[in-house]
Amino acid sequence: MSIALNTFDGLGLGAISSGTVASRVKTHRESAGYSIEDLAVTCGLANSEISAIEDGADADPAKLRRIAAALQVPVSTFLTTDS
């Protein structure tokens, strides 16, 4: 599955694998010292929603924005393609 990034405020980043997004979210969560439960509380999502994102099963733009805000990183941190 890939994510069309045109829903991210015109960042024009193309498409990126949901697995890449998932691993970046998990890496940043762990770097911040958050458990899934901590991040869920901080961003107002359910534990299962965080798990689904980190498993690559979900990449809802609104959820990614909330996670980015909670981790104090720009959402593009999860989405920028490596070129």
Secondary structure, DSSP 8 states (H G I E B T S, - for coil): -EEEGGGTTT----EEEHHHHHHHHHHHHHHTT--HHHHHHHHT--HHHHHHHHTTS---HHHHHHHHHHHTS-THHHH----
